[in-house]
Amino acid sequence: MTEVLLIVGLLVAMFVGYNIGGATTGPAFGPAVGANVITKLMAAGLMSIFFFVGAITIGPQVVDTLGNELVDDTAIFTMRSNVAVLFFIGGALFVGNYAGVPASTSMTAVGAIAALGLATGELNLEVLGTIVIWWIVAPIIGFWVAGIVGRYFYPRINAWVAIEGNREGREMVTVDRSGTVPRLQFGENATRREITGALVVVGIGCLMAFSSGTSNIANAIAPIHGTGAIDMIPLILIGSVAVAIGCFTIARRTLDTLGNDITNLPLTAAIVVAVISSGIVIGLSWIGIPASFVVIATMSIIGLGWGRATRTTTLSDARAGEETTVSVGALTAEGEGERSPDIGEEEPEDIPKASDLFDPSTTARVVLMQNVVPILSTVGAFLTFRFVPIFGF
């Protein structure tokens, strides 16, 4: 019976990994796909590779936190409870992926495992408190770092990068398989600046995929690792394969949402947000904290827009009581070759409205589902472990 439950547990863990692949590919490579820099197939391949690299290098720290430290007695990680925990994680993430919304996999997983610990009286409140504190602090850090970049450095970065999407409908970067060794091929008439920009966008996506692997691999395998039935490395391999399957299949929905539907966020802004958010996630994973990239990135976007908008007012003007018009549309910056205006030179009417960048209905659906998915996982798991006699807690 134990062997059967182990096999079922592994299958459910793969189901979770499958949905992680679907949920995280969009945030990582949505901007590159939406700007026709690479194809969805290339995005899936790069996501799979760099997710595994992050999972095998830094990921074990987060696996230990969720599998060994979040609950006081790992004996509650029976094969039966593992199947239930993973079922709620995978089921909740599947709801988000089906809706085309990349939900927070870390919040979903921590919620289900914490619900098991709470229902059995084995929840380590100190560890949970540390995780929750970092969930609050990390987005605030992202907001302020992005705000500083938006106010003081964004126009300079935009003038240096000056990346624009390929509007001809053809991908800028493809793979030429005509020779013995496949090689990258760039679009016709692409300038060196455009090629550099394309490589930067793809490189940032790879960084995000790496950061996702460092944090999210634990969400699929931590409960099984807690039983001690299978070693860490084989579990990471199994989880990474499942993530790759999700990247090549269900991730197409979230790629459409993040790349085309929700926003026309300039690629320069997307790069800044990705670097800040990925750096924070990798840092938290290094100390064993499962982090929500989606929440950190959202606050970074808001912070970048706020910082960009405050360029219309100098600090002395602000002290004098002059009003600053803040809009997410402030992320639109000067075109290539234009001089970046000094702080205080820009007029509020030069800043587009938020509706020029964001589709309100899609944004509302994303925000709603990002809260619903972790709640489904947490509440469902708690009620099951607390009131269903079959688990015997």
Residue pairs with C-beta under 8 A, 6 or more apart in sequence:
2 79
5 79
5 80
5 82
5 83
6 79
6 224
6 229
6 230
8 79
8 83
9 79
9 82
9 83
9 86
9 223
9 224
10 224
10 230
10 238
12 82
12 83
12 86
12 87
12 90
13 86
13 220
13 221
13 223
13 224
13 235
13 238
13 239
13 242
14 220
14 238
14 239
14 241
14 242
14 245
15 86
15 90
15 94
15 242
16 86
16 89
16 90
16 93
16 109
16 219
16 220
16 242
17 220
17 221
17 238
17 239
17 240
17 241
17 242
17 243
17 245
17 246
18 90
18 242
18 243
18 245
18 246
18 249
18 250
19 90
19 93
19 94
19 96
19 97
19 105
19 246
19 250
20 93
20 105
20 212
20 216
20 219
20 220
20 242
20 243
20 246
21 47
21 48
21 51
21 242
21 243
21 244
21 245
21 246
21 247
21 248
21 250
21 251
22 93
22 97
22 102
22 246
22 247
22 249
22 250
22 251
22 253
22 254
23 93
23 96
23 97
23 102
23 103
23 105
23 246
23 254
24 47
24 51
24 102
24 105
24 209
24 212
24 216
24 243
24 293
25 43
25 44
25 47
25 209
25 246
25 247
25 251
25 254
25 255
26 102
26 251
26 253
26 254
26 255
26 257
26 258
26 259
27 102
27 208
27 212
27 254
27 258
27 293
27 294
27 297
28 43
28 47
28 205
28 206
28 208
28 209
28 212
28 274
29 38
29 43
29 46
29 47
29 202
29 205
29 208
29 209
29 255
29 259
30 254
30 255
30 257
30 258
30 259
31 201
31 205
31 258
31 259
31 265
31 267
31 270
31 271
31 274
32 38
32 43
32 201
32 202
32 205
32 259
33 39
33 40
33 43
33 255
33 259
34 165
34 258
34 259
34 260
35 163
35 164
35 165
35 166
35 201
35 259
35 267
36 165
36 166
36 167
36 168
36 169
36 170
36 171
36 172
37 165
37 166
37 171
37 172
37 173
37 198
37 201
37 202
38 46
38 171
38 172
38 173
38 174
38 198
38 202
39 171
39 174
40 251
40 252
40 255
41 248
42 171
42 173
42 174
42 175
43 205
43 247
43 251
43 255
44 244
44 247
44 248
44 251
45 247
45 248
46 202
46 205
46 206
46 209
47 205
47 209
47 212
47 243
47 244
47 247
47 251
48 240
48 243
48 244
48 247
48 248
49 209
50 206
50 207
50 209
50 210
50 213
51 209
51 210
51 212
51 213
51 216
51 217
51 240
51 243
51 244
51 247
52 213
52 236
52 240
52 243
52 244
53 210
53 213
54 209
54 210
54 211
54 212
54 213
54 214
54 215
54 217
54 282
54 285
55 213
55 214
55 216
55 217
55 236
55 239
55 240
56 213
56 233
56 236
56 240
57 214
58 213
58 214
58 282
58 285
58 286
59 213
59 214
59 215
59 217
59 218
59 236
59 285
60 232
60 236
61 285
61 286
61 287
61 288
62 214
62 215
62 217
62 218
62 222
62 285
62 288
62 289
62 290
63 217
63 218
63 221
63 222
63 225
63 232
63 235
63 236
64 288
65 127
65 131
65 218
65 222
65 288
65 289
65 290
66 109
66 110
66 113
66 218
66 219
66 222
66 223
66 226
66 290
67 74
67 77
67 218
67 221
67 222
67 223
67 224
67 225
67 226
68 74
68 225
68 226
69 124
69 127
69 288
70 110
70 113
70 114
70 117
70 123
70 124
70 127
70 128
70 131
71 77
71 113
71 116
71 117
71 120
71 122
71 123
71 124
71 226
72 117
72 122
72 123
72 124
73 120
73 122
74 226
74 227
74 228
76 116
76 117
76 120
76 122
76 393
77 223
77 224
77 226
77 227
78 227
78 391
79 227
79 229
80 390
80 391
81 116
81 223
81 385
81 391
81 393
82 223
82 224
82 226
82 227
84 116
84 381
84 384
84 385
84 391
85 112
85 113
85 116
85 223
85 381
86 220
86 223
86 224
88 112
88 115
88 376
88 377
88 380
88 381
88 384
89 105
89 108
89 109
89 112
89 219
89 220
89 377
91 376
91 377
91 380
92 103
92 108
92 112
92 373
92 374
92 376
92 377
92 380
93 103
93 105
93 108
93 373
93 377
95 369
95 372
95 373
95 376
96 102
96 103
96 369
96 370
96 372
96 373
97 103
97 250
97 253
97 254
98 253
99 365
99 369
100 253
100 254
100 256
100 257
100 261
101 254
101 257
101 365
101 366
101 369
101 370
101 373
102 254
102 257
102 258
102 294
102 366
103 294
103 369
103 370
103 373
103 374
104 292
104 293
104 294
104 295
104 370
104 373
104 374
105 216
105 219
106 215
106 216
106 219
106 290
106 291
106 292
107 135
107 292
107 295
107 373
107 374
108 219
108 373
108 374
108 377
109 218
109 219
109 220
109 222
109 290
109 377
110 128
110 131
110 290
111 374
111 375
111 377
111 378
111 381
112 377
112 378
112 380
112 381
113 222
113 223
114 123
114 128
114 378
115 377
115 378
115 379
115 380
115 381
115 382
115 385
116 122
116 381
116 385
117 123
117 124
117 128
118 382
119 381
119 382
119 385
119 386
119 393
120 385
120 393
130 289
131 289
131 290
134 284
134 289
134 291
135 291
135 292
135 295
138 280
138 284
138 291
138 292
138 295
138 296
139 295
139 296
139 298
139 299
139 300
140 299
141 280
142 276
142 277
142 280
142 296
142 297
142 299
142 300
142 303
143 299
143 300
143 302
143 303
143 306
144 303
145 276
145 300
145 303
146 272
146 273
146 276
146 299
146 300
146 301
146 302
146 303
146 304
146 307
147 303
147 304
147 306
147 307
147 310
148 307
149 157
149 272
149 276
149 304
149 307
150 272
150 303
150 304
150 305
150 306
150 307
150 308
150 309
150 310
150 311
150 330
150 331
151 307
151 308
151 310
151 311
151 343
152 307
152 343
154 268
154 269
154 272
154 304
154 307
154 308
154 333
155 311
155 333
155 334
155 340
155 341
156 340
157 268
157 272
158 266
158 268
158 333
158 334
158 340
159 334
159 336
159 338
159 340
161 197
161 200
161 267
161 268
161 271
162 193
162 197
162 268
162 336
163 194
163 197
163 198
163 200
163 201
163 267
163 268
163 271
164 194
164 197
164 267
164 336
165 267
166 172
166 187
168 187
170 187
171 187
172 186
172 187
172 190
172 194
172 195
172 198
173 184
173 185
173 186
173 187
173 198
173 199
173 202
174 184
174 185
174 186
174 187
175 182
175 183
175 184
175 185
176 182
176 183
176 184
176 185
186 194
186 195
186 198
187 194
190 198
197 267
200 271
201 267
201 270
201 271
204 270
204 271
204 274
204 275
204 278
205 274
207 274
207 275
207 278
208 274
208 277
208 278
208 293
210 278
210 282
211 277
211 278
211 279
211 281
211 282
211 285
211 293
212 281
212 293
213 240
213 243
214 281
214 282
214 285
214 286
215 281
215 284
215 285
215 290
215 291
215 293
216 243
216 290
217 236
217 239
217 240
217 243
218 290
219 290
220 239
220 242
220 243
221 235
221 236
221 238
221 239
224 230
224 235
225 232
225 235
257 362
257 366
261 359
261 362
262 358
262 359
262 362
262 363
262 366
263 357
263 358
263 359
263 363
264 356
264 357
265 273
265 301
265 331
265 357
266 331
266 332
266 333
268 333
269 301
269 304
269 331
269 333
272 300
272 304
273 297
273 300
273 301
273 304
274 297
276 296
276 300
277 293
277 296
277 297
277 300
278 293
280 291
280 296
281 291
281 293
281 296
284 290
284 291
285 291
294 370
295 370
301 328
301 331
302 328
304 331
305 326
305 327
305 328
305 329
305 330
305 331
305 354
306 326
306 330
308 330
308 331
308 333
308 351
309 324
309 325
309 326
309 327
309 330
309 348
309 351
310 318
310 324
310 326
311 330
311 341
311 343
311 344
311 346
312 324
312 325
312 344
312 346
312 347
312 348
312 351
313 322
313 323
313 324
313 343
313 344
314 343
314 344
317 344
318 324
324 348
325 348
325 351
327 351
327 352
327 353
327 354
328 354
328 357
328 358
329 351
329 352
329 353
329 354
329 355
329 356
329 357
330 351
330 352
331 357
332 351
332 352
332 356
332 357
334 340
334 341
384 391
385 391
385 393
386 393
